[in-house]
Structures are given as C-alpha cells and as structure tokens.
Amino acid sequence: MHYYGTSSVNEAGHLEIGGVDTVKIVEEFGTPVYVYDVALIRERARGFKDTFAKRGIPAQVAYASKAFSTIAMVQLANEEGLSLDVVSGGELYTAIAAGFPMERIHFHGNNKSKEELLMAIEHNIGCIVVDNFYELTLLQELCEQKNSKMAILLRVTPGIEAHTHDYILTGQEDSKFGFGLQNGQAEEALLKAMDSPNLELLGLHCHIGSQIFETTGFVLAAKKIIETLHQWKQAHGYETKVLNLGGGFGIRYTNEDQPIQPSEYVEEIITEVEKNMKQFGMNMPEIWIEPGRSLVGDAGTTLYKIGSRKEVPDVRQYLAIDGGMTDNIRPALYDAKYEAVLANKPLMEAEETVSIAGKCCESGDMLIWNLPLPKANDQDILAVFCTGAYGYSMANNYNRIPKPPVVFVENKEAVLVVKRETYEDIVRLDLPLKEKATLKK
Ligand SMILES: Cc1ncc(COP(=O)(O)O)c(C=O)c1O
C-alpha cells in the first residue's frame, strides 16, 4: 500500500496521519470525516515556490481554491505565501472571511456576474482573469463608474489540450473558456484591453487541462503563447509582464498514476519560457501557475464506517459505507479511481475482493470497484486516500445527507476546521408552505 505524506501505521496497528491515530479521530469527530495532512500541503506548496526562488524567477504560485475552499485552507495558503485563484463570489467571500491579502487574489470564471465583478473591484483584488468580450466591456464600464483601475490577464486558448498522458493539438479552440489565439479573438481582446483606460493588461493566462503527468503540454503552450506575444510586440508594441500557465499538475490516486515532482514541472516551464523569450529578444515576464489538486489532493483522506454487506452469489460482495457520492462525487462523475485500507487494521492481509458502495439512492453511487480487503464488518473504518481535491468542494446534500466535517492534522494535533452539518442545517433555508414568499414590487 502506498502511504502519502505523514501517513503510517502506528504501534497500535492503526493508520495514523500527522501523528494522530485515525481511530481516535473517528472516536472524536465521527464518520464520515475528511482528514487533511497539513505538513504534506506545506511540502507541496514549497516544492512549487522554492523552485522559482532558486532560479531567481519572479513568480506567483496561486492556489486554485476550487479544489478545496474553506477559511482554514485559505489561511494555510496565506501562511505558505501562496496567491489565491477564486472563481466565484463565494470563493472570494471565503478569502475575505479568511483575511487573505486581496492583492494576491486572481479572479477567474467564464460568466462572472456584475455583482461579482463589483465585489472584486470594491475589494481591490490583485487581478481579474478576463474570459470573454462581454466581461471585458462590462468590467471596463464598472471600473469607469467606480473610478478605479483593475489589473487584468486575458485567458487564451492556445489550441493545446492536455490530459494525463495525452495532449491534443486542436486547430479550432472549441472551449467555453477564453479567447482563441488562432482565430484572432485574443488579438482583438488585446487591442480592446490596451484601449481601455480603466484596465491594466498584465499579460496572458492559459489552462490546458487536468491530471497532467508530463511537461510537454506546458512547454507547447508556453511556446505558442510566446510566439504570439512576439507578433503582438511587433504589430502593437505590447510587452507582457505576466505569463500564467494555469494548473493541472497530476497526482497519484492509484499505482496507475506516476506523477512527477512539482519542482520538475516548474524547472521545465522556466527553461522553456526563458529560451523562447530570449530567442525573440523579449524581457522575461513573471511566471504564474495555479495548482489546485497537486497542493491538496493527496493530503486528504476520508474515513468512513462500514455498514451493510450484500452478496450477489458468484458475482460480487458489496460493502456499503456511511457516505458516498455526497462527499465524493468524482467516481460517479468521471469514473475516478481510489485506493483504500481499513484504518483500524491496515496491515491485515486481504481475504476478499469487495466493491465499496455509497449510501445514496443511486446505483451509480459506487466509490471503489474490486478492492482487496480483509474481512470487514460494521466495527471497521475504511480510509479512502487522496480525496483532498474536489471532494469537499464538490460535496452536496443529495438525499438530504449532511456534509462531513473537516479535520486538519499536524504535529500530533487534530483541529476541527469545518463542523459537521446537522439536520437543522439541512432545513435552515427552507420555508413552510404557509409563509408564501411574495414578490417585491
Ligand atoms: C483556470 C484554472 N486554473 C487552475 C485549475 C486547477 O487545476 P488542478 O486542480 O488540476 O491543478 C483549474 C481547474 O479546473 C482551472 O480551471
């Protein structure tokens, strides 16, 4: 079994994380519960940041908070000197509530509302990543009304899509995000932005995909964008200050995944950007990246209680846990794979192959198919590894199931950072039939 970060088996024969026995975590906080290995998050953050520092490259490593956004997580990102990528008023509000420095916030999204843009302007955030012409015009108008100036990046689609080991070069940029580089939209947006008195165009942004295990896609995207920047310099005298190459760095979920280190991505990206900028005689820009999954993914473990068992003779053993697609929708959504052990006896030999079912009223609510496990019953705790990214942040209340709490562990200490939802929370926003809402005139 692969143990991540500070995870190991302690003297009691239990899984421990951050020096804390997971059986004790369950006794104190119940199940299901998300547990985060804080030391591992710090290690990953430093892996990205230190490589830029060692090479003397001005950079921002922005945590893509969509992967896991809570006040404590945003505060941890701040402690590690990360910037923050937000994609909604809610993520921005979380950052405000966490006291995150506004100047290090980057606001993404393909349909930011007027209210969200105003919130960003009023809080004077670091920059807005403008996604389309509608937003470009709206933002200019709002900044003018507010008599303020906003730094922006233009999100472009360089015609490169990277996914795991494949990268696809697409002539036609068919994506809901960004301005096409090849179809001339990006250049049109550049001219509009240069013309906008209330917008300061810092540079370009692209995000080529997720769970990427190689540097090829990033290298190709950087090359393509820099070639374009060279043309724009010649045609319009525009020189970029910032090149943001997005996130998408891959992590290990199972032994089919072989990720490279954060430092390796950063080294390759720096080398490629330096080479190309030099070739065209342009000044080196700041390099920004936006890792989400690779900062928090393998630092998260979900602990569940095992409940019912169903045998389909000669076919399958189903073991059900007290959570499922409500706390981790990734297997149902895109067939994501996970590894797991029994947290109270992780070293015990496997005796059977089981399939882990969630408790939701939905046949697709299966967490893991064909998992080798010791004989397990309702006294046992299942620890599913690598649930730190897009688990809690995509959690939902299907079947009116309350969301689990989040516990941070570090240096033998467990701290509750998100409380368990209660049934009262579930009905908190409901109104009874009698009190009919009336429309305001
Ligand atoms: C613009 C942008 N940046 C960063 C990320 C983070 O990606 P990951 O969590 O794969 O690193 C995403 C993910 O969707 C994204 O859309």
The ligand as a Gaussian input file, in Angstrom:
#p B3LYP/6-31G(d) Opt

LIG

0 1
 C       -8.209000      28.121000     -14.712000
 C       -7.850000      27.007000     -13.808000
 N       -6.734000      27.102000     -13.067000
 C       -6.380000      26.120000     -12.218000
 C       -7.133000      24.963000     -12.085000
 C       -6.689000      23.921000     -11.117000
 O       -6.470000      22.705000     -11.725000
 P       -5.854000      21.483000     -10.905000
 O       -6.659000      21.344000      -9.667000
 O       -5.984000      20.330000     -11.810000
 O       -4.426000      21.852000     -10.589000
 C       -8.292000      24.812000     -12.853000
 C       -9.114000      23.600000     -12.741000
 O      -10.156000      23.430000     -13.265000
 C       -8.664000      25.863000     -13.741000
 O       -9.766000      25.780000     -14.496000

